[in-house]
């Protein structure tokens, strides 16, 4: 399967900082829109959310800022399913641009399927499980996500 592209956008003027680079917060915004698009692919589009009362909440997100991104650059997000269980979804988003082979930024995220009436965690529907498994099967030959499971810290010696 070719990479699953979930979101595409040019970097907008109000997204850049005083250095002419994409601001930190807007990387997360871009990845958030990619998650929204993924939700549509797995049966959690707006209509389904309204009918079922279920959605995804982000439990944890890590972002790696790898290369600068400047105003006007057309970027896209490729999304890979790392894994899922009854209630959780582990995803990897990577940010790319034309003519540059390296990943610009990466975000590893843990998402929770939620019954909004609680709100409380809830199992995925059979339809969502089938759609998720289909994506996992299609992505089985993809190279492993490069920036997954990283831990931030300092090795401070006294």
DSSP file (Angstrom, degrees, kcal/mol; ACC not computed):
  #  RESIDUE AA STRUCTURE BP1 BP2  ACC     N-H-->O    O-->H-N    N-H-->O    O-->H-N    TCO  KAPPA ALPHA  PHI   PSI    X-CA   Y-CA   Z-CA
    1    1 A X              0   0    0      0, 0.0     3,-0.1     0, 0.0   140,-0.0   0.000 360.0 360.0 360.0 133.0    0.0    0.0    0.0
    2    2 A X        -     0   0    0      1,-0.2   140,-0.1   140,-0.0     3,-0.0  -0.311 360.0 -68.3 -64.0 162.8    1.3    3.5   -0.8
    3    3 A X        -     0   0    0      1,-0.1     2,-1.0    75,-0.0    -1,-0.2  -0.198  50.0-116.2 -54.9 142.2    1.5    5.7    2.3
    4    4 A X  E     -A   79   0A   0     75,-0.5    75,-2.8    -3,-0.1     2,-0.7  -0.737  29.6-158.5 -82.8 104.7   -1.9    6.7    3.8
    5    5 A X  E     +A   78   0A   0     -2,-1.0    73,-0.2    73,-0.2     3,-0.1  -0.779  18.8 170.8 -89.0 118.1   -2.0   10.5    3.3
    6    6 A X  E     +     0   0A   0     71,-2.2     2,-0.3    -2,-0.7    -1,-0.2   0.634  60.3  17.2-104.7 -18.0   -4.5   11.9    5.8
    7    7 A X  E     -A   77   0A   0     70,-0.9    70,-2.8    30,-0.1     2,-0.3  -0.982  54.0-175.4-157.8 144.0   -4.0   15.6    5.5
    8    8 A X  E     +A   76   0A   0     -2,-0.3     2,-0.3    68,-0.2    68,-0.2  -0.998  19.0 147.1-141.5 137.2   -2.4   18.1    3.1
    9    9 A X  E     -A   75   0A   0     66,-2.6    66,-3.1    -2,-0.3     2,-0.3  -0.979  43.3-113.8-162.9 151.2   -2.0   21.9    3.5
   10   10 A X  E     -A   74   0A   0     -2,-0.3     2,-0.5    64,-0.3    64,-0.2  -0.691  46.9-102.7 -82.0 149.0    0.2   24.9    2.6
   11   11 A X        -     0   0    0     62,-2.0    61,-2.5    -2,-0.3     2,-0.1  -0.627  45.1-138.7 -72.5 122.5    1.9   26.5    5.7
   12   12 A X    >   -     0   0    0     -2,-0.5     3,-1.9    59,-0.2     4,-0.4  -0.450  14.4-113.2 -89.9 157.3   -0.2   29.6    6.3
   13   13 A X  G >  S+     0   0    0      1,-0.3     3,-1.3     2,-0.2    -1,-0.1   0.860 115.1  52.2 -57.4 -41.7    1.2   33.1    7.2
   14   14 A X  G 3  S+     0   0    0      1,-0.2    -1,-0.3    57,-0.0    -3,-0.0   0.449 100.9  65.7 -78.8   3.5   -0.3   33.2   10.6
   15   15 A X  G <  S+     0   0    0     -3,-1.9     8,-3.1     2,-0.1     2,-0.3   0.500  87.2  84.7 -96.2  -7.5    1.3   29.8   11.4
   16   16 A X  B <   -F   22   0B   0     -3,-1.3     6,-0.2    -4,-0.4     2,-0.1  -0.667  66.2-139.9-102.8 155.0    4.9   31.0   11.2
   17   17 A X    >   -     0   0    0      4,-2.7     3,-2.0    -2,-0.3    -1,-0.1  -0.203  43.3 -76.4 -97.6-170.9    7.0   32.7   13.9
   18   18 A X  T 3  S+     0   0    0      1,-0.3    -2,-0.0     2,-0.1    -1,-0.0   0.620 130.2  56.2 -65.1 -15.9    9.5   35.5   13.9
   19   19 A X  T 3  S-     0   0    0      2,-0.2    -1,-0.3     3,-0.0     3,-0.1   0.417 118.2-110.6 -93.8  -0.4   12.1   33.2   12.3
   20   20 A X  S <  S+     0   0    0     -3,-2.0    51,-0.9     1,-0.3     2,-0.3   0.653  79.2 126.0  79.0  15.8    9.8   32.4    9.4
   21   21 A X  B    S-G   70   0C   0     49,-0.2    -4,-2.7     1,-0.1    -1,-0.3  -0.746  73.7 -89.6-107.0 153.4    9.3   28.8   10.6
   22   22 A X  B     -F   16   0B   0     47,-2.8    -6,-0.3    -2,-0.3    47,-0.2  -0.417  51.9-115.3 -57.0 127.1    6.2   26.9   11.4
   23   23 A X    >>  -     0   0    0     -8,-3.1     3,-1.0    -2,-0.1     4,-0.9  -0.335  21.0-114.3 -67.4 149.3    5.3   27.5   15.1
   24   24 A X  H >> S+     0   0    0      1,-0.3     3,-1.1     2,-0.2     4,-1.1   0.887 113.5  55.0 -49.5 -48.0    5.5   24.5   17.4
   25   25 A X  H 3> S+     0   0    0      1,-0.3     4,-1.7     2,-0.2    -1,-0.3   0.790 100.5  59.7 -62.5 -29.1    1.7   24.6   18.1
   26   26 A X  H <> S+     0   0    0     -3,-1.0     4,-2.3   -11,-0.2    -1,-0.3   0.718  94.7  62.1 -79.1 -19.4    0.8   24.4   14.4
   27   27 A X  H <X S+     0   0    0     -3,-1.1     4,-2.5    -4,-0.9    -1,-0.2   0.945 107.2  46.0 -61.6 -47.1    2.6   21.1   14.0
   28   28 A X  H  X S+     0   0    0     -4,-1.1     4,-2.6     1,-0.2    -2,-0.2   0.886 109.9  54.2 -63.8 -38.5    0.2   19.6   16.5
   29   29 A X  H  X S+     0   0    0     -4,-1.7     4,-2.3     2,-0.2    -1,-0.2   0.938 109.6  47.3 -59.3 -47.1   -2.7   21.3   14.6
   30   30 A X  H  X S+     0   0    0     -4,-2.3     4,-1.7     1,-0.2    -2,-0.2   0.931 113.9  46.9 -60.7 -46.4   -1.7   19.7   11.4
   31   31 A X  H  X S+     0   0    0     -4,-2.5     4,-2.0     1,-0.2    -1,-0.2   0.850 109.3  55.8 -65.2 -33.1   -1.3   16.3   13.1
   32   32 A X  H  X S+     0   0    0     -4,-2.6     4,-2.2     2,-0.2    -1,-0.2   0.905 106.1  49.8 -64.9 -42.0   -4.7   16.9   14.7
   33   33 A X  H  X S+     0   0    0     -4,-2.3     4,-2.1     1,-0.2    -1,-0.2   0.864 108.4  54.1 -64.1 -34.6   -6.4   17.4   11.4
   34   34 A X  H  X S+     0   0    0     -4,-1.7     4,-2.2     2,-0.2    -2,-0.2   0.894 107.0  50.9 -64.7 -39.3   -4.7   14.2   10.2
   35   35 A X  H  X S+     0   0    0     -4,-2.0     4,-2.5     2,-0.2    -2,-0.2   0.908 107.4  53.5 -63.8 -41.1   -6.2   12.4   13.1
   36   36 A X  H  X S+     0   0    0     -4,-2.2     4,-1.5     1,-0.2    -2,-0.2   0.924 109.8  47.7 -57.4 -44.4   -9.6   13.8   12.2
   37   37 A X  H  X S+     0   0    0     -4,-2.1     4,-1.4     1,-0.2    -1,-0.2   0.879 109.9  52.4 -66.2 -37.5   -9.2   12.4    8.6
   38   38 A X  H  X S+     0   0    0     -4,-2.2     4,-1.3     1,-0.2    -1,-0.2   0.903 103.5  58.4 -62.8 -40.3   -8.1    9.0   10.0
   39   39 A X  H  <>S+     0   0    0     -4,-2.5     5,-3.1     1,-0.2     3,-0.5   0.896 103.7  52.0 -56.4 -40.6  -11.3    9.0   12.2
   40   40 A X  H ><5S+     0   0    0     -4,-1.5     3,-1.1     4,-0.2     5,-0.3   0.879 106.8  53.9 -62.9 -36.8  -13.3    9.3    9.0
   41   41 A X  H 3<5S+     0   0    0     -4,-1.4    -1,-0.2     1,-0.2    -2,-0.2   0.739 110.1  47.2 -69.1 -23.4  -11.4    6.3    7.5
   42   42 A X  T 3<5S-     0   0    0     -4,-1.3    -1,-0.2    -3,-0.5    90,-0.2   0.106 125.2 -92.5-110.7  22.5  -12.3    4.1   10.5
   43   43 A X  T < 5S+     0   0    0     -3,-1.1    -3,-0.2    -5,-0.1    85,-0.1   0.710  96.5 110.7  82.2  20.1  -16.0    4.9   10.8
   44   44 A X      < +     0   0    0     -5,-3.1    -4,-0.2    -6,-0.2    12,-0.1  -0.169  40.6 141.2-117.7  39.4  -15.8    7.8   13.3
   45   45 A X  S  > S-     0   0    0     -5,-0.3     4,-2.9    -6,-0.2     5,-0.2  -0.164  71.7 -88.4 -70.7 174.3  -16.9   10.5   10.9
   46   46 A X  H  > S+     0   0    0      1,-0.2     4,-2.3     2,-0.2     5,-0.2   0.883 127.8  48.5 -56.5 -43.7  -19.2   13.3   12.1
   47   47 A X  H  > S+     0   0    0      2,-0.2     4,-2.1     1,-0.2    -1,-0.2   0.932 113.7  46.5 -63.5 -45.0  -22.4   11.4   11.2
   48   48 A X  H  > S+     0   0    0      1,-0.2     4,-3.0     2,-0.2     5,-0.4   0.900 111.4  51.6 -64.8 -40.5  -21.2    8.3   12.9
   49   49 A X  H  X S+     0   0    0     -4,-2.9     4,-2.4     1,-0.2     5,-0.3   0.910 110.4  49.8 -62.0 -40.8  -20.1   10.2   16.0
   50   50 A X  H  < S+     0   0    0     -4,-2.3    -2,-0.2    -5,-0.2    -1,-0.2   0.880 116.2  41.3 -64.7 -38.4  -23.5   11.8   16.2
   51   51 A X  H  < S+     0   0    0     -4,-2.1    -2,-0.2    -5,-0.2    -1,-0.2   0.904 125.5  32.6 -76.7 -42.2  -25.3    8.5   15.9
   52   52 A X  H  < S-     0   0    0     -4,-3.0    -3,-0.2    -5,-0.2    -2,-0.2   0.744  92.6-134.5 -88.6 -24.5  -23.1    6.4   18.2
   53   53 A X     <  +     0   0    0     -4,-2.4    63,-3.2    -5,-0.4    64,-0.4   0.694  65.1 125.2  74.0  18.5  -22.1    9.1   20.7
   54   54 A X  E     +B  115   0A   0     -6,-0.4    -1,-0.3    -5,-0.3     2,-0.3  -0.820  27.2 152.3-113.0 152.0  -18.5    7.8   20.4
   55   55 A X  E     -B  114   0A   0     59,-2.0    59,-3.1    -2,-0.3     2,-0.4  -0.875  41.0 -93.4-154.7-175.1  -15.3    9.7   19.5
   56   56 A X  E     -B  113   0A   0     -2,-0.3     2,-0.4    57,-0.2    57,-0.2  -0.944  28.0-165.1-113.3 137.3  -11.5    9.6   20.0
   57   57 A X  E     -B  112   0A   0     55,-2.6    55,-3.2    -2,-0.4     2,-0.6  -0.923  25.3-119.4-113.2 145.6   -9.7   11.5   22.8
   58   58 A X  E     +B  111   0A   0     -2,-0.4    53,-0.2    53,-0.2     3,-0.1  -0.756  28.6 178.2 -85.3 123.4   -5.9   12.0   22.7
   59   59 A X  E     -     0   0A   0     51,-3.0     2,-0.3    -2,-0.6    52,-0.2   0.822  69.1  -3.3 -89.1 -38.0   -4.3   10.4   25.8
   60   60 A X  E     -B  110   0A   0     50,-1.4    50,-2.4     2,-0.0    -1,-0.4  -0.988  59.0-172.6-157.1 144.0   -0.7   11.2   24.9
   61   61 A X  E     -B  109   0A   0     -2,-0.3     2,-0.4    48,-0.2    48,-0.2  -0.989   3.2-168.3-144.2 133.7    1.2   12.8   22.0
   62   62 A X  E     -B  108   0A   0     46,-2.5    46,-1.6    -2,-0.4     2,-0.4  -0.970   8.9-163.1-118.3 135.7    4.9   13.2   21.3
   63   63 A X  E     -B  107   0A   0     -2,-0.4     2,-0.5    44,-0.2    44,-0.2  -0.975   6.7-161.8-122.1 134.0    6.3   15.4   18.6
   64   64 A X  E     -B  106   0A   0     42,-2.9    42,-1.9    -2,-0.4     2,-0.8  -0.970   9.0-154.3-111.4 118.8    9.7   15.3   17.0
   65   65 A X  E     +B  105   0A   0     -2,-0.5    40,-0.2    40,-0.2     3,-0.1  -0.839  27.5 161.6 -93.5 108.2   10.7   18.5   15.2
   66   66 A X        +     0   0    0     38,-1.9     2,-0.3    -2,-0.8    39,-0.2   0.813  56.5  11.5-105.1 -36.6   13.2   17.3   12.7
   67   67 A X  S    S-     0   0    0     37,-2.2    -1,-0.3    35,-0.0     2,-0.0  -0.988  82.7 -96.6-143.8 150.5   13.6   19.9    9.9
   68   68 A X        -     0   0    0     -2,-0.3     2,-0.4    -3,-0.1   -47,-0.0  -0.339  30.4-156.4 -68.8 149.2   12.4   23.5    9.6
   69   69 A X        -     0   0    0    -47,-0.2   -47,-2.8    -2,-0.0     2,-0.2  -0.998  13.9-156.2-127.9 127.8    9.2   24.2    7.7
   70   70 A X  B >   -G   21   0C   0     -2,-0.4     3,-2.0   -49,-0.2   -59,-0.3  -0.613  30.3 -70.6-110.5 164.6    8.7   27.6    6.1
   71   71 A X  T 3  S+     0   0    0    -51,-0.9   -59,-0.2     1,-0.3    -1,-0.2  -0.145 115.5  14.1 -48.5 134.8    5.8   29.8    5.0
   72   72 A X  T 3  S+     0   0    0    -61,-2.5    -1,-0.3     1,-0.3     2,-0.2   0.282  85.1 143.6  83.2 -10.7    4.0   28.6    1.9
   73   73 A X    <   -     0   0    0     -3,-2.0   -62,-2.0   -63,-0.1     2,-0.6  -0.429  51.0-130.5 -64.7 130.5    5.5   25.1    2.0
   74   74 A X  E     +A   10   0A   0    -64,-0.2    24,-0.6    -2,-0.2     2,-0.3  -0.750  37.0 178.6 -81.5 119.2    3.0   22.5    0.8
   75   75 A X  E     -AC   9  97A   0    -66,-3.1   -66,-2.6    -2,-0.6     2,-0.3  -0.838  13.8-166.6-121.4 158.5    3.1   19.7    3.4
   76   76 A X  E     -AC   8  96A   0     20,-1.9    20,-2.6    -2,-0.3     2,-0.5  -0.977  16.2-130.1-142.1 158.2    1.3   16.5    3.9
   77   77 A X  E     -AC   7  95A   0    -70,-2.8   -71,-2.2    -2,-0.3   -70,-0.9  -0.920  11.7-159.8-111.1 130.2    0.8   13.9    6.7
   78   78 A X  E     -AC   5  94A   0     16,-2.6    16,-2.4    -2,-0.5     2,-0.4  -0.918  15.4-154.7-104.1 135.3    1.3   10.2    6.2
   79   79 A X  E     -AC   4  93A   0    -75,-2.8   -75,-0.5    -2,-0.4     2,-0.4  -0.927  12.1-174.6-120.0 134.8   -0.4    8.1    8.9
   80   80 A X  E     - C   0  92A   0     12,-2.6    12,-2.3    -2,-0.4     2,-0.7  -0.985  24.1-131.2-126.7 135.5    0.6    4.6   10.0
   81   81 A X  E     - C   0  91A   0     -2,-0.4    10,-0.2    10,-0.2     3,-0.1  -0.777  20.5-176.9 -84.5 117.8   -1.4    2.4   12.5
   82   82 A X  E     -     0   0A   0      8,-2.6     2,-0.3    -2,-0.7     9,-0.2   0.866  61.6 -52.0 -81.2 -39.4    1.2    1.1   15.0
   83   83 A X  E     - C   0  90A   0      7,-1.6     7,-3.1     2,-0.0    -1,-0.4  -0.956  48.9-153.8 177.7 169.6   -1.5   -1.0   16.8
   84   84 A X  E     - C   0  89A   0     -2,-0.3     5,-0.2     5,-0.2     2,-0.2  -0.985   3.9-171.4-156.0 156.2   -4.9   -1.0   18.5
   85   85 A X        -     0   0    0      3,-2.1    39,-0.2    -2,-0.3    -2,-0.0  -0.553  58.3 -61.6-129.1-159.9   -6.8   -2.9   21.1
   86   86 A X  S    S+     0   0    0     -2,-0.2    38,-3.0     1,-0.2    43,-0.1   0.826 131.1   7.5 -58.1 -34.0  -10.5   -2.9   22.2
   87   87 A X  S    S+     0   0    0     36,-0.2    26,-3.4    34,-0.0     2,-0.3   0.539 116.7  70.2-127.6 -12.6  -10.4    0.8   23.2
   88   88 A X  E     - D   0 112A   0     24,-0.2    -3,-2.1    33,-0.1     2,-0.4  -0.818  50.7-161.8-119.5 153.6   -7.0    2.3   22.2
   89   89 A X  E     -CD  84 111A   0     22,-2.4    22,-3.1    -2,-0.3     2,-0.6  -0.994   5.4-159.0-134.2 125.0   -5.4    3.3   19.0
   90   90 A X  E     +CD  83 110A   0     -7,-3.1    -8,-2.6    -2,-0.4    -7,-1.6  -0.920  23.7 176.8-106.3 114.8   -1.6    3.9   18.6
   91   91 A X  E     -CD  81 109A   0     18,-2.5    18,-2.7    -2,-0.6     2,-0.4  -0.821  23.7-152.6-122.7 159.6   -0.8    6.0   15.6
   92   92 A X  E     -CD  80 108A   0    -12,-2.3   -12,-2.6    -2,-0.3     2,-0.4  -0.986  11.7-170.3-131.8 119.3    2.2    7.6   13.9
   93   93 A X  E     -CD  79 107A   0     14,-3.1    14,-2.9    -2,-0.4     2,-0.4  -0.905   2.9-169.4-107.2 137.1    2.0   10.7   11.8
   94   94 A X  E     -CD  78 106A   0    -16,-2.4   -16,-2.6    -2,-0.4     2,-0.4  -0.990  14.3-138.4-127.4 141.1    4.9   11.9    9.8
   95   95 A X  E     +CD  77 105A   0     10,-3.0     9,-3.0    -2,-0.4    10,-0.7  -0.797  28.2 173.6-101.4 136.1    5.1   15.3    8.0
   96   96 A X  E     -C   76   0A   0    -20,-2.6   -20,-1.9    -2,-0.4     2,-0.3  -0.888  17.3-161.1-138.5 163.3    6.5   15.6    4.5
   97   97 A X  E >   -CD  75 100A   0      3,-0.6     3,-1.3     5,-0.3   -22,-0.1  -0.978  37.5 -86.7-143.7 158.0    7.1   18.0    1.6
   98   98 A X  T 3  S+     0   0    0    -24,-0.6   -24,-0.1    -2,-0.3     3,-0.1  -0.324 108.6  16.8 -62.2 139.7    7.8   17.6   -2.1
   99   99 A X  T 3  S+     0   0    0      1,-0.1     2,-0.4     2,-0.0    -1,-0.2   0.582 104.8  93.3  77.1  10.9   11.5   17.3   -3.1
  100  100 A X  E <   - D   0  97A   0     -3,-1.3    -3,-0.6     1,-0.1     4,-0.1  -0.944  53.5-166.9-139.1 114.0   12.7   16.4    0.4
  101  101 A X  E     +     0   0A   0     -2,-0.4     2,-0.1    -5,-0.1    -1,-0.1   0.751  61.7  85.5 -77.0 -24.7   13.0   12.7    1.3
  102  102 A X  E    S-     0   0A   0      1,-0.1    -5,-0.3     2,-0.0     2,-0.2  -0.424  88.6-100.7 -80.2 153.6   13.5   13.1    5.1
  103  103 A X  E     -     0   0A   0      1,-0.1    -7,-0.2    -2,-0.1     3,-0.1  -0.530  24.8-156.5 -68.7 133.6   10.6   13.3    7.5
  104  104 A X  E    S-     0   0A   0     -9,-3.0   -37,-2.2     1,-0.3   -38,-1.9   0.862  72.6 -14.3 -79.5 -38.7   10.1   17.0    8.6
  105  105 A X  E     -BD  65  95A   0    -10,-0.7   -10,-3.0   -40,-0.2     2,-0.3  -0.972  62.6-152.0-158.9 159.0    8.3   16.1   11.9
  106  106 A X  E     -BD  64  94A   0    -42,-1.9   -42,-2.9    -2,-0.3     2,-0.4  -0.994   3.1-165.2-140.7 146.7    6.8   13.1   13.5
  107  107 A X  E     -BD  63  93A   0    -14,-2.9   -14,-3.1    -2,-0.3     2,-0.5  -0.975   3.3-164.0-136.1 122.2    4.0   12.6   16.1
  108  108 A X  E     -BD  62  92A   0    -46,-1.6   -46,-2.5    -2,-0.4     2,-0.4  -0.890  21.9-176.2 -99.3 132.1    3.4    9.4   17.9
  109  109 A X  E     -BD  61  91A   0    -18,-2.7   -18,-2.5    -2,-0.5     2,-0.5  -0.979  26.3-152.8-136.7 144.3   -0.1    9.4   19.6
  110  110 A X  E     -BD  60  90A   0    -50,-2.4   -51,-3.0    -2,-0.4   -50,-1.4  -0.977  24.3-169.6-111.9 121.6   -2.2    7.2   21.8
  111  111 A X  E     -BD  58  89A   0    -22,-3.1   -22,-2.4    -2,-0.5     2,-0.4  -0.842  10.3-147.5-114.4 148.2   -5.9    7.7   21.3
  112  112 A X  E     -BD  57  88A   0    -55,-3.2   -55,-2.6    -2,-0.3     2,-0.4  -0.958  14.8-130.9-118.8 131.0   -8.8    6.4   23.4
  113  113 A X  E     -B   56   0A   0    -26,-3.4     9,-2.3    -2,-0.4     2,-0.4  -0.689  37.4-168.2 -79.1 128.3  -12.2    5.5   22.1
  114  114 A X  E     -BE  55 121A   0    -59,-3.1   -59,-2.0    -2,-0.4     2,-0.8  -0.937  31.7-137.3-130.4 140.2  -14.8    7.2   24.3
  115  115 A X  E >>> -BE  54 120A   0      5,-3.5     5,-1.7    -2,-0.4     3,-1.6  -0.877  23.6-152.3 -87.7 112.5  -18.5    7.1   24.9
  116  116 A X  T 345S+     0   0    0    -63,-3.2    -1,-0.1    -2,-0.8   -62,-0.1   0.676  86.3  73.1 -66.5 -17.9  -19.2   10.9   25.1
  117  117 A X  T 345S+     0   0    0    -64,-0.4    -1,-0.3     1,-0.1   -63,-0.1   0.769 118.0  14.7 -67.1 -24.3  -22.2   10.3   27.4
  118  118 A X  T <45S-     0   0    0     -3,-1.6    -2,-0.2     2,-0.2    -1,-0.1   0.992  95.5-124.6 -75.6 -64.4  -19.8    9.5   30.3
  119  119 A X  T  <5 +     0   0    0     -4,-0.7     2,-0.3     1,-0.1    -3,-0.2   0.647  67.0 133.8 -68.4 144.4  -17.4   10.5   29.1
  120  120 A X  E   < -E  115   0A   0     -5,-1.7    -5,-3.5    -2,-0.1    -2,-0.2  -0.983  60.4 -84.2-152.1 157.1  -15.8    7.1   29.6
  121  121 A X  E     -E  114   0A   0     -2,-0.3     2,-0.3    -7,-0.2    -7,-0.3  -0.273  47.5-177.5 -63.1 150.5  -13.8    4.6   27.6
  122  122 A X        -     0   0    0     -9,-2.3    -9,-0.2   -35,-0.2     3,-0.1  -0.993  30.0 -98.1-148.8 148.8  -15.7    2.3   25.3
  123  123 A X        -     0   0    0     -2,-0.3   -36,-0.2     1,-0.1   -37,-0.1  -0.348  45.6-103.3 -65.7 148.9  -14.8   -0.5   23.0
  124  124 A X        -     0   0    0    -38,-3.0    -1,-0.1   -39,-0.2     2,-0.0  -0.350  41.7-103.7 -63.0 151.5  -14.6    0.2   19.2
  125  125 A X     >  -     0   0    0      1,-0.1     4,-2.5    -3,-0.1     5,-0.2  -0.338  29.7-109.2 -69.7 161.4  -17.5   -0.9   17.1
  126  126 A X  H  > S+     0   0    0      1,-0.2     4,-2.4     2,-0.2     5,-0.2   0.881 121.1  54.5 -59.6 -37.6  -17.1   -4.0   15.0
  127  127 A X  H  > S+     0   0    0      2,-0.2     4,-2.4     1,-0.2    -1,-0.2   0.940 109.1  46.0 -62.4 -47.6  -17.1   -1.8   11.9
  128  128 A X  H  > S+     0   0    0      1,-0.2     4,-2.9     2,-0.2     5,-0.2   0.908 111.5  52.3 -63.3 -41.4  -14.2    0.4   13.3
  129  129 A X  H  X S+     0   0    0     -4,-2.5     4,-2.8     1,-0.2    -1,-0.2   0.926 110.7  48.4 -59.7 -44.4  -12.3   -2.7   14.3
  130  130 A X  H  X S+     0   0    0     -4,-2.4     4,-2.0     2,-0.2    -2,-0.2   0.905 113.2  46.7 -62.4 -42.1  -12.7   -4.1   10.8
  131  131 A X  H  X S+     0   0    0     -4,-2.4     4,-1.9     2,-0.2    -2,-0.2   0.899 113.3  48.9 -68.0 -40.8  -11.6   -0.9    9.2
  132  132 A X  H  X S+     0   0    0     -4,-2.9     4,-2.6     2,-0.2    -2,-0.2   0.933 111.4  49.3 -62.6 -46.1   -8.6   -0.6   11.5
  133  133 A X  H  X S+     0   0    0     -4,-2.8     4,-2.8     1,-0.2    -2,-0.2   0.883 107.9  55.2 -62.6 -37.2   -7.5   -4.2   10.9
  134  134 A X  H  X S+     0   0    0     -4,-2.0     4,-2.2    -5,-0.2    -1,-0.2   0.908 109.2  46.7 -60.4 -42.5   -7.8   -3.5    7.1
  135  135 A X  H  X S+     0   0    0     -4,-1.9     4,-1.8     2,-0.2    -2,-0.2   0.921 111.7  50.8 -65.5 -43.8   -5.4   -0.5    7.4
  136  136 A X  H  < S+     0   0    0     -4,-2.6     4,-0.4     1,-0.2    -2,-0.2   0.931 111.6  48.4 -58.6 -45.8   -3.0   -2.6    9.5
  137  137 A X  H >< S+     0   0    0     -4,-2.8     3,-1.0     1,-0.2    -1,-0.2   0.905 111.7  49.2 -62.0 -42.2   -3.1   -5.4    6.9
  138  138 A X  H 3< S+     0   0    0     -4,-2.2     3,-0.4     1,-0.2    -1,-0.2   0.799 114.0  46.8 -66.5 -28.5   -2.5   -2.9    4.1
  139  139 A X  T >< S+     0   0    0     -4,-1.8     3,-2.0     1,-0.2    -1,-0.2   0.362  78.1 106.5 -95.8   4.8    0.4   -1.3    6.0
  140  140 A X  T <  S+     0   0    0     -3,-1.0    -1,-0.2    -4,-0.4    -2,-0.1   0.768  80.9  48.2 -60.2 -27.1    2.2   -4.6    6.9
  141  141 A X  T 3  S+     0   0    0     -3,-0.4    -1,-0.3    -4,-0.2    -2,-0.1   0.421  86.3 111.7 -93.8   2.0    5.0   -4.1    4.4
  142  142 A X  S <  S-     0   0    0     -3,-2.0     3,-0.1     1,-0.1  -140,-0.0  -0.424  79.4-100.9 -71.5 149.3    5.7   -0.5    5.3
  143  143 A X        -     0   0    0      1,-0.1    -1,-0.1    -2,-0.1     3,-0.1  -0.351  52.0 -86.6 -64.2 153.5    9.0    0.2    7.0
  144  144 A X        -     0   0    0      1,-0.1     2,-0.2    -3,-0.1    -1,-0.1  -0.275  50.3 -94.7 -61.5 147.2    8.7    0.6   10.8
  145  145 A X    >   -     0   0    0      1,-0.1     3,-0.6    -3,-0.1    -1,-0.1  -0.446  35.3-147.0 -62.5 131.0    7.9    4.1   12.1
  146  146 A X  T 3  S+     0   0    0      1,-0.2     2,-0.4    -2,-0.2    -1,-0.1   0.846  85.4  44.4 -76.2 -36.4   11.2    5.7   12.9
  147  147 A X  T 3  S+     0   0    0    -83,-0.0     2,-0.4     3,-0.0    -1,-0.2  -0.385  81.4 127.0-112.1  54.6   10.4    8.0   15.8
  148  148 A X    <   +     0   0    0     -3,-0.6   -56,-0.0    -2,-0.4    -4,-0.0  -0.889  67.5  12.5-112.6 139.7    8.3    5.7   18.0
  149  149 A X  S    S+     0   0    0     -2,-0.4    -1,-0.2     1,-0.2     2,-0.1   0.668  80.3 159.1  77.4  16.8    8.8    4.9   21.7
  150  150 A X        -     0   0    0     -3,-0.2     2,-0.4   -88,-0.0    -1,-0.2  -0.461  28.1-149.6 -75.6 146.1   11.3    7.6   22.3
  151  151 A X        -     0   0    0     -2,-0.1     2,-0.4     2,-0.1    -1,-0.0  -0.950   6.4-141.6-117.4 136.0   11.9    8.8   25.8
  152  152 A X        +     0   0    0     -2,-0.4     2,-0.3     2,-0.0     0, 0.0  -0.800  44.1 113.7 -96.9 136.7   13.0   12.3   26.7
  153  153 A X        -     0   0    0     -2,-0.4     2,-0.4     2,-0.0    -2,-0.1  -0.941  55.0-106.9 175.9 167.1   15.5   12.9   29.4
  154  154 A X        -     0   0    0     -2,-0.3     2,-1.3     2,-0.0    -2,-0.0  -0.898  19.3-138.7-110.1 139.8   18.9   14.1   30.5
  155  155 A X        -     0   0    0     -2,-0.4     2,-0.5     2,-0.0    -2,-0.0  -0.728  33.8-172.9 -94.7  84.5   21.6   11.8   31.6
  156  156 A X        -     0   0    0     -2,-1.3     2,-0.4     2,-0.0    -2,-0.0  -0.679   6.7-166.0 -88.6 125.4   22.8   14.0   34.4
  157  157 A X              0   0    0     -2,-0.5    -2,-0.0     1,-0.1     0, 0.0  -0.902 360.0 360.0-110.5 138.3   26.0   12.8   36.1
  158  158 A X              0   0    0     -2,-0.4    -1,-0.1     0, 0.0    -2,-0.0   0.479 360.0 360.0 -85.6 360.0   27.0   14.3   39.5
